[in-house]
């Protein structure tokens, strides 16, 4: 999907309710920011204060994540199960649109939320879950227990702390053993320090004006923090004797080609708009929802080393400036509450690093890894792996806040992917349990072996202040904790051997 000139303001912005907040920057300046409660809200003439309060009471739809609850799915059932899981995401998106359109009515009549939104959503989810159970049973495997318990959803408030906790369902989502972020990982992973900084930066008077500030269904002013107020919090793991200290870097550009789509070939293969948000792609140019391994093997690549045809993708970052992209009326864009001007990174670094505890082994070709959780706002942060900072301040990492960078500093988002592999599978039913993070001592869990760890660093030259957000599922409100990255290894065997040799041999290679 290419870029477009910006000639008109979004119709979503014309219907948004605005809340103004003052954010004090480290340099002592005072900057006003307008944060929209929710895109697509109806305009019935109610005062802004009333609509804002209703939005704060019930901000989003919180549903159990069925994908996490299904760690074991027979291979032959996976295509059908993946399609149903993707359909359930679409059901939530459709319900979120209804909820947003009827927000003021629901504030006056809370029963309407259950009768007109949550009840029908529960019935649709129950039907999908039943089809999932049938697909698994059809392959001579016992039907998963308690599928019916995953059908109900609830309305929850955005508590403004960006933690991804709270809500009726949020605390019930269990993480898998390979999904949680390990605090002993590579320094590019953020720790939790400084997450509560800036709690006094929100507030401010309610305001209006379609031409001011941010547009869309989030983020909230409290989702931003001045990076200069955060204490250094990166704890580098200590290398042990025999550590693999080398690195291998691959240059695949910055998506100068403008390759975007809202698919997710890992989590929702064969489903158009499976992500409900737009992704940047670098590397393999054949990647979409319908790409097979053979398609990827034969695809062109933006990587300078043609032996690397891997796929690297992540949610786009947009300026919330009221300007339209050409996806304003498209799936993954405006139709899924993702609006604003897509930003091309100023720099992308892809580096494979070693293990502090020993040597690494080659990744299998077509290994798929998802790091982070696109639904962490409602799931909780068990699988979250977002890391935000600013150039010049990268010893200070934020997990669930966006950084406000000082003048001359750029926004940095980074991902340190799982570095342990189960030695057998290139994917798993929930796309997590075949890989894991290293333990606190740097060693892989029992049954896993160390592989070269992908560390991604993406830099953006955006105006200072809280005027940006990543794309997300609509109900995730563009929270920073929902940031995530995806990788499919399509190195040829010769180049992967070089990667392993460089990493284990302590060399810096390209």
C-alpha angles and dihedrals in degrees: 000000000000131000123262139202116261111239105151141026120255118267085223089063091052090060099041127113112226131213119192122215134178119227120194112216125211092251091061096255123136116225125184118218130185115213118191117226093214138339119241097027116158120252106222095155095261114148114267091243092059094048092046093051091050089051092051092051095051113016106156149001115263117202131170112258105243092190092064090046092057107063093152119053123153112250092239091054096047099090092054093042092049091051091051092047089052090048089054090055089053090049090055091047092051091047091049090055090052091047092050093047091050099038096120093045090050090050088057095041113026091184088068090069091060097039100042104027118013098038096053090042091054091051093050092047091048090054092050092047090051090053089050090053092049092049091053093045090049088065094058094259124127114262112256114257124245097013089145089061090064094061103078120082131188139208114247136186124243098240089198097233095100091223097128088227130119129042126110094275104025099086093049098068109106120211124225122242093253099043109068120093112254114220091216094063128117113307093252088074112090125234126215097258117125096017093127094046115117095028087139092054097083128074123068130144124307114256145174139212125121094218097058132090128322131004131201137051096307171278106194125224089249089062090074129073133181104251090215090065092057119093119229106273109166114120112192114212115244115247113237127210108289094024118158101240103172130102138211120202126196123195113213100157132244101281091273084157091067095232107173135156137154094232128113111202091185102048099025109023115184093016122111113223090011091154099046087215134073122262132206112225129201128170113022111048095193093070120125136121093287100047115130124200088259091053090052093046090055098038125114117249137211089211114115090223103063090205087075109075093155123142118237119181142159139165113288120249116230135194108237092220104126092256120131130232121205088259093066090111096032137095111270089023128058094344088062095042095260108131137155138070114315112231123219109217116251089217138009121190122190114189132169113209136184138246123273088216104051148309126334130229128218120278113241115249112263093021107162122211130180115189122192127013123270088202099045093123090067100022096051124241101286091114099026115127105166118142122188130180144133132256109268091025104062093129083073113068129182124207104184104017134072113233125241103214125204122245111291094023123104131217115257126197117183139181127198104196127215110285102197127076130195091231094237118054133059090198140003135214093262091033091238116070096070089067133040143182119253118261124253091274091054095251124124119249117263111288094024131099129207119258130180106288117230112223114189123195118186120185128196130194099213129152113275113264139047099309103118142066141174121250116260145168104288095249092052091070094219091284114176091230089067093065114123144164135218131206135181115189112227099158112142115243094255094053094044089054088053091050091053093044092051095046095045092041095054094242131137108231141172 
